[in-house]
Amino acid sequence: MSFTTIDAHTALIVIDLQKGIAALPPRELARPAIANAVKLIGAFRAAKRPVVLVNVVGGAPGRTDKKPSGDRPADWAELLPELGSSPDDIRISKKTWGAFTDTGLDARLRDLGVTGVVVCGIATSRGVESTARFAHELGYNVALPVDAMADANPEAHRRSVELTFPWIAETGSTDELISLVR
């Protein structure tokens, strides 16, 4: 589990670090992941590399056994203020787990010449994994800083990191990745 390199044209994709999702239990699992995502955002902005901030504003239309419960507060989809903002950031609102489905993200990244992506955020086993899987299938080189992601279900996080991620990406730590971005 270590990064070999990252492409010269790599974008950071930050998944669902928004008020409504970060407030869900267990919040203590999300805090370190959010702090590491903020470090990555700073490093990518400083290196003039693309930063994609993704929030989820709905759900896929199909039938499922699990349904969202209750009404969401008005600020549920707002990104966390600690992420900051830059006029160069790419903002994507999605309605599915993955950031590539029906968002135009692939075309925007291709227009910028992006060949690699770093994906972090919440939840490891849903939004992060779905986005990383699609990125891999689209031909991007994928890097996953596992300490910059969290999941409400620690076992689901572990399964993604140990069983799925090695097949679709290189994995490592935020600090390792930042050393490659500079």
C-alpha positions, 0 to 999 in steps of 0.5 A: 500500500503505497503510491508509486507516482501521480500523473503530472495532470492529476485532479483531486475529487472530493466526495460529499464533504457536505453538512448533512453527511458529515453530521451523520453518526459516527462523526468522530470517524469523519473528523480525521478524514475531513482534516486530511481532505482539507490538507489535500485540497490545499496542496492541490490548489497550491500546485495549481492542479484541479480540485473537484468538489462534489456534493450529493443533492438527490438519489438514483431513481431505482427501487431499493430496500433502504430509503432515506429517512425524514426531511433533510435540513435546508443546508444539507447539501452545502459543502463544509466551510473548512473546504474553502473555495477557489474560483478555479474549483470545479463544482459538481452536484450529483444524484447517484453515488458516483461523481461521473454519472450524468454530471459531465465530470469526465468531459471537463477533466478530459478538456483539462488534459487530466489523466489521473485522479485522487479520490477522497471523502465520505463514504468510502464504500459508496461515493468514494468507491463508486467514483474510483471504480468509474474513474478506473473504468474510464482509463484514469490512473486512480490514487486513493489516500485511505486516511482521507476517507471515512464510512459510517460502517467501519467494516464496509470501509475496511472491505473497500480498502482491502478488497476493492481498492487494490484492483482499481487504484494505488493506495496510501496516505495523505502525507505520501500523496502530498509529497508527490504533488509538490 
